[in-house]
Amino acid sequence: MPRILGKKVDLREYRLEDLDAIREWVNDRETVRNLDDVFIYPHTLNMTEEYLNRILEDKLENERHFVIASHETDEYLGQVALMHVDWRSRIATLGIVIAQKENRDQGYGREAIELVLDFAFGQLNLHRVELCVREYNTRGCHLYLKCGFVEEGRKRKHYYIDGQYTDTILMGILKEEYMAR
């Protein structure tokens, strides 16, 4: 897979040496509370190795995974993926994480999303990219809106965390909306 080059970040292939960087965030409560329920339980080293190996061996069907790397140093900053790709309807689900707290709010996530949307719409010819975000994840909500995603609906009191229910916000962006920006 060729690299997708940006100004601050590049989207690159995963490597075995990314394991330590992934392990640094995969059990961090503050980081994973905004991610999928796959992180509801602590991840063992073996679980993380299996995940990385499935990506390296290209065994995750209908998914495209990228490491978000520093353009200057090639250092692992996080990861972004197009998941659950429906090739008939040309739809994918976006997932992203910036691993280290000190790298958040630096523009890395926004550039990574824009690079992956360029790839999704320009190279894969997808029609739509969608995502779900929890209402309490205000940083994520703001970022997705800045990247052109539109709130399309809510599942009210859909997700239970920290003793209370919160809404899940459904967002999407269409190819023609992205290209018109």
N, C-alpha and C positions, 0 to 999 in steps of 0.2 A: 504494500500500500504506500503510495507516495505521501509525503508530508504535505500538509496544508499550512502554508506560511502566512503569518500575520505580522503585525508591527511589534506587539509586546509578547505574544504567544504563538506557538506553532501547535498544530494538532499532529501528533505522531503516533507510531505504533507502540504497543506495550512491549516491555522487556522484562526478563526475569529479575533484573536489578531494581525494578519498580516495586517489588514486594515490600521492602522495608518502608517506603514512603506510604504505601497503601495501609500497612499495618499501623502507622502513626495516627490515622484518622478513623479507621473502621470501627473502633470501639469508643470513640469520643462522643459522649452523650450530646453535647451541644451541636456537634456536626451532624450526627445521624438522626436527630429528632426531626430534621427537615427532609429526610429521605424516605424511601420505601420501607414497608414493614419487614423486609428481609433483614433489617438491622434491629429488630425489636429485642433480639437476644444477642449476647456477646458472641463475637466471631472468634473461633479458634484459628491458630496459625494454619492448620490443615484446611479449614474452610476457605481462607483467603488464598492459599496456594492453589486449591482446586479451581476457584473462580478465575485466577490469573491464568492457569493452564488451559482452561476452556477457551479463553480469549486467544491465547497464543496458538492454540491448535485449531482455531476457527470453528469451534463446535457450538457457538451460540447462533443458531439459525435465525435469520431475519433480524439481525442486530448488527450495528456497526459501532464499534467502540474506539475511542481515541484517548490518548493521554494529552492533557493540556500541559505543555512544556514551555518554560521560559525561552523566548526567542534568542536571548543572549547566551544563556548557559546550558540549555537543553534540560534543565532540572525539572523534575516532576512537580507540577503545581496542583494537579487535580485530574479529573476525567470528565468526559462528555460522551453521550451515546445517543444514537437513534435506535430505539427498541421497538419491538412488536411491529416491525415493518409489514404492512399489508400491501403487497406488490400489485394486487388487482385494483384496489381503490387508491393506491399511491399515498398512503398515510403512515406516519411514524410518530412515536412518542419520544419526547426529549427528556433526558435525564442529565444532570450536571452536579458536580461537587468540586468546590475549591477546598483543598485539604487543610491547609494551615490557616489559622485565624488571621495571622499577620498579612496574608496574601489576599484577604477579602477586601472589598471596596477599593481595589487598585485598578479596576477596569479589565482584569483578566477574564472574568466570567462573561462580561458583555462581548468582548472580542471573540471568545471561544464560541459563544452562541451564534454570533454573526458568521463566523467561519463555517460552523457546522450547518447553518441554514443555507449558506451559499452552496455548500456541497450537496445538501439534501435537494434543493430546488434546481441547481445548475447541473450537477453531475448525475444524480439519481433520478431526476425528473419527478420528484414527489410532488403531490398536489397540496398536501396539508401536513403540518407538524403540530402536534398537540401535547399538552402536559396537564398535570394536576399539581396544585400547590395548596398547602394548608394556609388558612386565613392568618394564623399567627406568624407566618413566615413573611413578614412585611418586606424584608430585604429582597427576597425572591420575587414577590409580587411586583415590586417596583422595577426590578431588573427586567422581568418578562415584558412588562408594559413598555419600557424604554426600547426593547428589542422588536416591538411591533405586534406582540401577542395581544389578543383581544379576550376579555372575559366573556365567556359564552354561557356560563351557568354556574350554579352552586349546588352542592349536596349539603343541605343544612344539617348542622350538628352530626356530621358524618364520621368524624374521627375522634377517638378518645385518647387523650394524653394528659398527663399531670393532673388527674382527677377531674377533668372536665371534657366536654365535647366541643369541637370546633368545626367550622365549615371547611369543606374541600372545594376549592375554586377550580373550575374547568376553563382552560385557556387554549386558544389555537391561533395559528397564522396560516393563511393560504398563500400559495405561490404568487398569485397576482398581487396580493397585498405587499408581500416582501419585495417583489421586483419593482413596484411603484414607489418605493421609499427613496 
